[in-house]
Amino acid sequence: MSLTLYRPISLSTMLDRLYNAELAQSRDFAPMGLPMDVVADDNGYVIRAVVPGVKPDDLNIEVKDNTITVKGEMKSQENAHGESLLDEICYGKFARSLTLDADLDGSKAEAHVENGVLTLSIPKAESAKPKVIKVAAR
């Protein structure tokens, strides 16, 4: 005889599971959105986004004023070796826009992908950088 621990489940947890199951069946890429980290300093931003299986040629980054948009597509791998028994990987197009608190200089932005992580370094526009004003004594 074995005992099973009873753990009641909350209504919000049940709804989260139902919602996530519906999204997973929709076959859209990144049902939870494109996960990003943003780090800021006085000179600009470093943005990291998780893009597993996406080739650099399938990514497009747009910078306009203070908004960055990352678009891409994870292309499906055709399975010519038999019947699919499990199909959980999401394929398709994705996009995410991020509005920051300062204007950006898109002409000096740099981006690269390594181990499924996109790293974008983008400086603030000169007009958005803090100005130091020297005070003269009279």
LODREN-862803 format. One record per residue: y, z, x of N, C-alpha, C in turn. Coordinates in pm, 1 decimal, always signed. Each point is the difference from the previous one (the first is absolute). Layout:
N
[[Y; Z; X]; [Y; Z; X]; [Y; Z; X]];
...
//
This chain:
138
[[-116.2; +0.0; +84.5]; [+116.2; +0.0; -84.5]; [+123.6; +0.0; +89.9]];
[[+98.5; -81.9; -35.0]; [+123.1; -4.8; +78.1]; [+118.0; +30.7; -90.7]];
[[+100.7; +55.8; +58.9]; [+122.0; +31.3; -72.9]; [+105.6; -105.1; +31.5]];
[[+74.6; -37.4; -99.9]; [+108.7; -94.9; +17.1]; [+130.5; +71.5; -29.1]];
[[+93.5; -14.5; +92.0]; [+129.4; +64.4; -16.0]; [+80.9; -76.8; -103.0]];
[[+53.2; +70.4; -98.4]; [+81.2; -63.5; -104.0]; [+146.0; +5.8; +42.7]];
[[+61.3; -116.2; +9.6]; [+141.6; -7.0; +34.2]; [+69.8; -79.0; -109.6]];
[[+76.1; +68.2; -83.7]; [+71.4; -71.9; -106.2]; [+102.1; -95.8; +60.6]];
[[+19.3; -112.4; -64.5]; [+91.2; -102.2; +48.8]; [+124.7; -1.7; -89.2]];
[[+114.5; -15.5; +60.7]; [+124.0; +0.3; -77.4]; [+21.0; -136.1; -66.3]];
[[+79.7; -1.3; -103.6]; [+29.6; -123.8; -70.8]; [+69.8; -100.1; +91.5]];
[[+92.0; +47.3; +83.5]; [+71.8; -91.5; +89.3]; [-95.3; -64.1; +101.5]];
[[-98.5; +74.9; +49.8]; [-98.6; -55.5; +92.1]; [-84.7; -106.4; -69.1]];
[[-39.2; +26.4; -124.4]; [-78.1; -98.3; -75.5]; [+80.0; -127.9; -21.1]];
[[+129.2; +12.6; -34.8]; [+83.4; -118.1; -20.5]; [+22.4; -76.5; +130.0]];
[[+17.4; +73.5; +111.0]; [+14.6; -65.7; +129.7]; [-124.0; -82.6; +33.2]];
[[-117.3; +56.4; -22.6]; [-124.5; -72.2; +28.7]; [-12.3; -124.0; -87.2]];
[[+33.4; +11.8; -126.9]; [-6.8; -113.5; -90.8]; [+99.2; -107.6; +42.2]];
[[+121.9; +38.6; +30.2]; [+103.8; -94.8; +40.9]; [-40.8; -71.6; +128.5]];
[[-47.0; +74.7; +100.2]; [-39.9; -59.8; +127.4]; [-120.1; -92.6; -16.8]];
[[-93.1; +33.5; -88.3]; [-115.4; -86.6; -25.1]; [+45.5; -131.4; -62.4]];
[[+97.4; +6.1; -90.9]; [+52.4; -122.2; -61.9]; [+67.3; -87.8; +104.5]];
[[+79.0; +61.0; +89.1]; [+67.9; -77.6; +103.5]; [-99.5; -62.8; +96.6]];
[[-104.3; +73.9; +35.2]; [-99.3; -52.3; +92.8]; [-70.4; -121.6; -57.9]];
[[-17.0; -3.8; -131.8]; [-66.8; -113.1; -62.6]; [+93.0; -119.3; -15.4]];
[[+131.1; +18.2; +14.2]; [+93.6; -109.7; -20.2]; [-3.1; -99.0; +115.8]];
[[-56.1; +39.8; +115.6]; [-16.7; -83.9; +117.5]; [+131.5; -33.1; +69.8]];
[[+106.0; +69.7; -32.1]; [+124.6; -20.5; +72.5]; [-7.1; +74.3; +131.9]];
[[+64.2; -54.2; +102.3]; [+2.2; +65.9; +130.2]; [+83.8; +126.5; -7.1]];
[[-44.2; +101.4; +67.7]; [+73.3; +125.7; +15.8]; [+46.2; +57.8; -133.2]];
[[-93.5; +43.5; -85.7]; [+40.0; +53.7; -129.1]; [+92.0; +120.5; +11.1]];
[[-3.5; +70.1; +109.7]; [+86.2; +116.3; +16.8]; [+130.2; -39.2; +68.5]];
[[+24.9; -128.7; +18.6]; [+118.4; -44.4; +71.2]; [-32.6; -19.9; +146.3]];
[[+94.1; -52.3; +72.5]; [-15.9; -21.7; +143.1]; [+44.9; +127.3; +70.5]];
[[-93.8; +77.6; +56.0]; [+37.8; +127.3; +62.3]; [+91.4; -22.5; +121.2]];
[[+108.4; +75.5; +5.7]; [+97.6; -14.1; +108.2]; [+44.8; +135.5; +52.7]];
[[+36.7; +2.0; +126.7]; [+70.5; +111.6; +62.2]; [+133.4; -55.2; +48.1]];
[[+107.5; +76.6; -17.0]; [+132.3; -42.4; +46.5]; [+58.2; +112.2; +84.3]];
[[+42.8; -34.8; +120.8]; [+63.8; +95.2; +90.3]; [+139.5; -53.8; +29.7]];
[[+101.5; +87.3; -10.1]; [+139.0; -42.3; +20.9]; [+64.0; +79.6; +111.9]];
[[+91.6; -66.7; +70.6]; [+88.0; +69.0; +93.7]; [+139.0; -62.7; -13.6]];
[[+93.1; +35.0; +88.2]; [+137.1; -51.5; -11.0]; [+8.8; -150.6; +18.8]];
[[-95.9; -58.0; +72.8]; [+7.3; -142.4; +33.1]; [-75.8; -91.3; -95.1]];
[[-101.5; +52.6; -69.1]; [-77.6; -87.5; -86.9]; [-122.9; +66.9; -57.6]];
[[-97.2; -82.5; -35.5]; [-119.8; +47.3; -69.1]; [-124.7; -58.8; +64.4]];
[[-107.6; +75.0; -7.9]; [-133.1; -50.3; +33.6]; [-84.4; +18.3; -124.7]];
[[-55.8; -109.7; -47.5]; [-80.6; +1.2; -122.2]; [-141.1; -41.9; +36.4]];
[[-95.8; +78.4; -44.1]; [-141.2; -32.7; +20.9]; [-65.1; -16.7; -136.5]];
[[-77.3; -107.5; -14.5]; [-69.0; -27.2; -125.3]; [-145.6; -32.6; +30.0]];
[[-89.3; +49.4; -83.8]; [-142.1; -24.1; +16.9]; [-35.3; -133.9; -64.0]];
[[-48.4; -93.9; +82.4]; [-35.7; -134.1; -48.1]; [-137.3; -40.6; +55.3]];
[[-106.6; +72.4; -35.6]; [-130.9; -30.0; +57.2]; [-50.2; -138.2; -40.6]];
[[-49.5; -73.3; +96.6]; [-57.9; -130.7; -27.3]; [+100.3; -110.6; -23.6]];
[[+129.8; +27.4; +11.9]; [+102.3; -101.2; -23.0]; [+43.1; -56.6; +135.9]];
[[-3.4; -131.1; +10.8]; [+39.5; -65.7; +124.0]; [+153.2; -6.6; +7.2]];
[[+56.3; +4.8; +120.2]; [+146.0; -7.7; +14.1]; [+59.8; -123.7; -67.5]];
[[-71.6; -112.3; +1.9]; [+50.5; -121.6; -63.7]; [+8.0; +13.2; -151.9]];
[[-71.3; +97.1; -57.5]; [-0.6; +20.2; -144.4]; [+101.7; +105.8; -44.0]];
[[+87.8; +42.5; +91.7]; [+103.9; +98.1; -30.4]; [+137.7; -65.9; +4.8]];
[[+88.9; +44.0; -86.8]; [+137.3; -48.2; -3.9]; [+90.6; +120.9; -19.4]];
[[+99.2; +14.8; +87.4]; [+93.6; +112.0; -7.9]; [+139.2; -55.9; -21.0]];
[[+67.5; +49.5; -103.3]; [+136.1; -43.2; -30.0]; [+93.4; +120.0; +9.0]];
[[+117.5; -21.0; +60.0]; [+101.1; +104.8; +10.7]; [+128.1; -54.2; -60.5]];
[[+53.7; +72.7; -97.1]; [+127.2; -38.2; -61.4]; [+80.6; +126.8; -24.3]];
[[+116.0; +7.8; +64.1]; [+87.9; +117.0; -8.3]; [-77.2; +125.1; +39.5]];
[[-34.4; +84.7; -96.5]; [-72.9; +123.1; +32.1]; [-139.4; +2.5; -64.3]];
[[-52.1; -118.1; -33.8]; [-131.9; -7.6; -64.2]; [-97.0; -81.0; +86.7]];
[[-118.0; +55.9; +18.7]; [-107.9; -66.9; +73.4]; [-110.7; -30.7; -99.6]];
[[-51.8; -122.2; +4.1]; [-112.0; -37.5; -85.4]; [-113.1; -49.3; +88.2]];
[[-117.5; +59.2; -18.1]; [-120.0; -42.5; +71.2]; [-91.1; -66.9; -101.8]];
[[-33.6; -126.3; +26.4]; [-89.6; -75.8; -87.0]; [-117.2; -48.1; +82.9]];
[[-112.5; -17.0; -65.8]; [-115.6; -50.3; +71.6]; [-113.4; -33.5; -92.7]];
[[-111.0; -38.9; +61.8]; [-118.9; -31.9; -77.6]; [-123.4; +34.0; +81.1]];
[[-91.0; +70.7; -64.0]; [-131.0; +25.0; +59.8]; [-94.9; -100.8; -62.6]];
[[-46.7; -91.2; +82.9]; [-82.4; -108.7; -50.1]; [-145.9; +43.2; -9.7]];
[[-64.2; -48.7; -104.0]; [-139.0; +34.5; -27.8]; [-92.8; -64.1; +102.0]];
[[-102.4; +73.9; +36.4]; [-105.3; -51.9; +86.4]; [-112.8; -49.8; -89.5]];
[[-28.9; -127.3; +4.4]; [-106.7; -55.5; -82.9]; [-135.0; +48.3; +51.9]];
[[-83.0; +42.8; -91.3]; [-132.8; +49.1; +35.7]; [-101.7; -108.8; -30.2]];
[[-42.9; -71.5; +102.7]; [-94.4; -110.1; -17.7]; [-143.4; +43.8; +26.1]];
[[-20.6; +130.3; +20.3]; [-132.9; +47.2; +38.6]; [-76.8; +64.8; -114.0]];
[[+50.3; -4.1; -120.8]; [-75.2; +57.5; -109.5]; [+87.9; +64.4; -104.6]];
[[-65.6; +75.1; -85.9]; [+66.4; +64.7; -111.9]; [+73.0; +125.2; +46.1]];
[[+121.0; +18.6; -50.2]; [+78.1; +117.8; +33.4]; [-51.9; +119.8; -78.7]];
[[-34.7; +106.6; +69.4]; [-50.5; +120.7; -64.5]; [+109.3; +103.6; -22.7]];
[[+105.3; -5.6; +77.9]; [+110.8; +92.5; -12.0]; [+127.1; -76.1; +33.0]];
[[+101.4; +12.9; -84.0]; [+121.5; -79.4; +15.0]; [+121.4; +90.0; -23.1]];
[[+42.6; +72.9; +104.4]; [+108.6; +96.5; -14.3]; [+126.8; -38.5; +75.6]];
[[-8.4; -92.5; +92.6]; [+117.1; -36.2; +79.3]; [+92.1; -86.5; -84.2]];
[[+127.9; +36.9; -3.6]; [+98.5; -74.0; -78.8]; [+60.3; -111.3; +84.4]];
[[+9.7; -118.6; -59.2]; [+58.4; -115.4; +65.9]; [+115.4; -50.2; -84.0]];
[[+87.9; -74.9; +63.2]; [+108.9; -61.5; -73.2]; [+134.3; +26.3; +65.0]];
[[+104.8; -37.9; -71.6]; [+136.0; +13.9; +50.0]; [+53.7; +140.0; -27.3]];
[[+90.2; +44.1; +86.1]; [+65.6; +128.9; -18.5]; [+143.5; -9.7; +47.5]];
[[+82.9; +91.0; -47.2]; [+139.5; +6.7; +43.3]; [+51.7; +140.7; -23.4]];
[[+88.6; +41.3; +87.6]; [+65.8; +129.2; -18.3]; [+139.6; -8.0; +58.0]];
[[+97.3; +46.4; -76.2]; [+138.1; +4.4; +45.6]; [+40.6; +144.5; +21.5]];
[[+82.8; +18.6; +99.5]; [+45.2; +132.8; +37.8]; [+150.8; -8.0; +24.2]];
[[+77.1; +80.0; -73.4]; [+144.4; +2.3; +18.1]; [+37.4; +123.8; +79.9]];
[[+69.6; -23.0; +110.1]; [+38.9; +108.3; +89.5]; [+147.8; +32.5; -19.7]];
[[+45.7; +107.6; +62.5]; [+135.9; +48.0; -24.6]; [+105.6; -63.5; +89.1]];
[[-35.3; -99.2; +81.7]; [+97.1; -64.8; +88.1]; [-29.8; -149.7; +7.0]];
[[+104.7; -80.4; +24.5]; [-20.7; -143.1; +20.0]; [-79.0; -22.6; +127.8]];
[[-80.7; -105.4; +0.2]; [-90.8; -27.2; +110.6]; [+39.5; -128.4; +71.8]];
[[-37.3; -9.3; +127.0]; [+22.9; -120.7; +79.0]; [-133.1; -73.5; +14.6]];
[[-27.8; -87.8; -95.6]; [-127.1; -72.1; -2.7]; [-19.4; -93.3; +117.1]];
[[+108.1; -45.4; +63.4]; [-12.7; -92.5; +113.0]; [-60.8; +67.2; +123.3]];
[[+2.4; +132.4; +5.6]; [-54.8; +72.5; +115.4]; [-129.9; +73.1; -33.0]];
[[-56.8; -27.3; -115.8]; [-124.1; +66.7; -40.7]; [-118.6; -53.5; +80.4]];
[[-96.2; +88.3; +23.9]; [-123.0; -37.8; +69.6]; [-118.2; +53.5; -79.1]];
[[-107.1; -80.2; -8.5]; [-118.0; +41.7; -75.3]; [-126.3; -44.2; +72.7]];
[[-102.9; +84.5; -9.2]; [-131.3; -37.8; +52.1]; [-108.5; +75.0; -77.4]];
[[-120.5; -55.3; +5.0]; [-115.6; +61.1; -66.3]; [-101.7; +36.2; +106.8]];
[[-47.2; +124.0; -6.9]; [-103.4; +45.7; +92.2]; [-94.3; +93.1; -74.1]];
[[-128.1; -30.8; +5.5]; [-103.4; +80.6; -64.8]; [+28.5; +23.8; -148.5]];
[[+47.7; -102.2; -69.3]; [+23.0; +10.7; -143.7]; [+125.6; +74.6; -40.3]];
[[+90.0; +25.2; +96.3]; [+125.8; +69.1; -30.0]; [+116.1; -89.5; +42.2]];
[[+86.5; -31.8; -96.7]; [+121.1; -75.7; +26.6]; [+107.4; +97.9; +44.0]];
[[+63.9; -28.3; +113.8]; [+111.3; +82.5; +48.1]; [+123.9; -87.7; +5.1]];
[[+103.1; +42.2; -72.0]; [+126.5; -73.0; -7.4]; [+110.1; +90.1; +54.0]];
[[+68.5; -46.1; +103.9]; [+115.3; +71.3; +55.5]; [+123.2; -78.9; -38.0]];
[[+92.5; +66.1; -67.2]; [+120.3; -69.4; -46.4]; [+122.1; +87.6; +20.6]];
[[+100.0; -52.1; +73.4]; [+120.2; +80.1; +25.0]; [+95.0; -2.6; -119.4]];
[[+83.2; +100.6; -6.2]; [+106.4; +1.9; -100.1]; [+106.4; -101.1; +41.9]];
[[+69.5; -55.0; -98.5]; [+113.1; -88.7; +29.3]; [+109.4; +81.8; +67.7]];
[[+79.2; -64.5; +84.8]; [+107.1; +71.1; +71.7]; [+92.5; +73.1; -96.9]];
[[+24.6; -60.2; -116.0]; [+89.6; +63.6; -97.8]; [-59.9; +127.3; -59.3]];
[[-132.0; +16.0; +10.3]; [-65.7; +116.9; -58.4]; [-21.1; +112.9; +100.8]];
[[+19.5; -29.4; +128.6]; [-21.4; +102.8; +102.4]; [+116.6; +98.3; +1.3]];
[[-28.7; +126.5; +28.8]; [+108.1; +98.4; +4.6]; [+99.6; -31.6; +112.4]];
[[+125.7; +19.9; -28.9]; [+106.5; -24.3; +97.7]; [+49.3; +132.9; +55.0]];
[[+23.1; +3.3; +131.0]; [+55.1; +118.9; +64.6]; [+148.0; -27.6; +26.8]];
[[+84.2; +87.2; -49.9]; [+143.8; -15.9; +17.4]; [+50.0; +113.3; +89.2]];
[[+62.3; -38.0; +109.2]; [+53.4; +101.1; +91.6]; [+134.0; +48.4; -52.5]];
[[+18.9; +128.2; +7.7]; [+124.8; +59.5; -45.3]; [+87.3; +26.7; +121.9]];
[[+122.2; -52.1; -5.2]; [+93.2; +18.1; +110.8]; [+94.7; +115.8; -30.0]];
[[+34.3; +73.8; +102.9]; [+94.8; +109.6; -14.0]; [+140.4; -53.4; +20.9]];
[[+97.7; +53.4; -74.5]; [+140.3; -42.4; +13.9]; [+82.5; +109.8; +59.6]];
//
